[in-house]
Amino acid sequence: QVQLRESGPGLVKPSQTLSLTCTVSGDSISSGDHYWSWVRQSPGKGLEWIANMYFTGGTYYNPSLKSRTTISVDGPKNQFSLNLSSVTAADTAVYYCARGHAAGWGYFDYWGQGALVTVSS
Amino acid sequence: DIQMTQSPSSLSASVGDRVSITCRASQTIGTNLNWYQQKRGRAPDLLIYGASRLHTGVPSRFNGNGSGTDFTLTISGLQPDDFATYSCQQSYFTPWTFGQGTRLGTK
């Protein structure tokens, strides 16, 4: 059974960097069959795609966040991480990590439970 | 960016009803349209991908169709577990974008 779990601070101060890690079990992020993604949802709002990481094929970012976003990967630990710099209150959201099929229709078939990150001083 | 507009934004129905939710894309996206169900405080669950393909384990009362710019999710014979928020997502253009969600509540 594939499982994803987000971890990281729940409170970040304005202008600082938000850092979250997604730990994957039941699948290998280095297999190349899937992409590994971050999606967020601001309180009471819709979902927003942040980025897709293809272990063997690079990373694709939402242009609206690209200048502030970095995705990194730790293959041996089967983890991938999100860094979002210069955060403001508008970055307060539940952050999800998710998996998709590299040869599929661009969907997300497994999700983490989500991590609420609040940006506040 | 491709704008995904869902209608209605909310609706009320009863167990056993048949309901439909529409999703309109601001540009043609072929059939690169996915539907998710999300319950309060939970992550989304994939229901349908490729506009009409039922994800593994999803009950057959869920049906998706459409292509180009107009898509529909239909639930036939609503069950108590179906009251949730439904969102569409396009994966034809980067950035991938989601609809704002349709909240399905109990009448």
Interface residues (C-beta under 8 A of the other chain):
Chain A: K45 G46 L47 E48 W49 Y60 N62 P63 S64 Y96 A98 G104 W105 G106 Y107 F108 D109 W111 G112 Q113 G114
Chain B: D1 T31 N32 N34 Y36 R42 A43 P44 D45 L46 Y49 G50 R53 H55 S87 Q89 Q90 S91 Y92 T94 P95 W96 T97 F98 G99 Q100 G101
